[in-house]
Amino acid sequence: MLHTMSTTAEASCERSAAEVNEEIRALWRRSGGILTSEQRAEYQRLVMEWAAAAPTPRRPV
């Protein structure tokens, strides 16, 4: 599922890390492995969204 580019921080919390990861993979597939400067900016935004949505690993006690 692809979503339009969000300009607000709140939207990044709405999608799971898996959903954002799928959009990152789709971007790479569409680009053929070479990103334009516009696609690079989208990739960076998606990576930041993914990092915010990814669960924080727990350290063993």
N, C-alpha and C positions, 0 to 999 in steps of 0.2 A: 504494500500500500504506500503510495507516494503522497506527500503533503506539500502544500505550498510553503515557501520560505516565511518563517516567522520573524517578526521584528521585536517581539517582546520576550522577556525572560520567563514569564509565566507559562507560555506555550510549551517551553522545553520540558516542563514537569508533567505535562499531560501524556506524553508518549513514553513507552517503555524503552529501555536500552536496546532490546531486540528489534523493536520497530525502527528505531533510528539506525541501527546497524544494517538493517535490510535496505534502507534508503541509501546508505553509504555504498553498499554493494551494488545497488542499481546505478548509482552515479558512475562508479568505475566501469560497469558493463557498458553503459551508454557512451562513455568517453573512449572506449577501446584501450584504456590504460594510460592515456595521455590527457592530462587535465589542462584546459585553457585557464587563463587567469580568473575568469568568472567562475569556472567550475572549482578552482582551487579555493576561492573565497567561500563557496558553498560547502566544500569539503571541510574546511576549517570550522565553519559554523556548526556543521553536523557533528564533528568530533567533540566540540565543546558541549553540544546538547547531549551526546551519548555519555560523556563523562559525568554530566550532572545527573543523568538518569540511571547510570550504572550503580548497582548496589555496592556499598562499601564493604570490602572484605573484613571479616572478623578475625582478630588475632586469638590464637589459642590461649586459654587462661592457665 
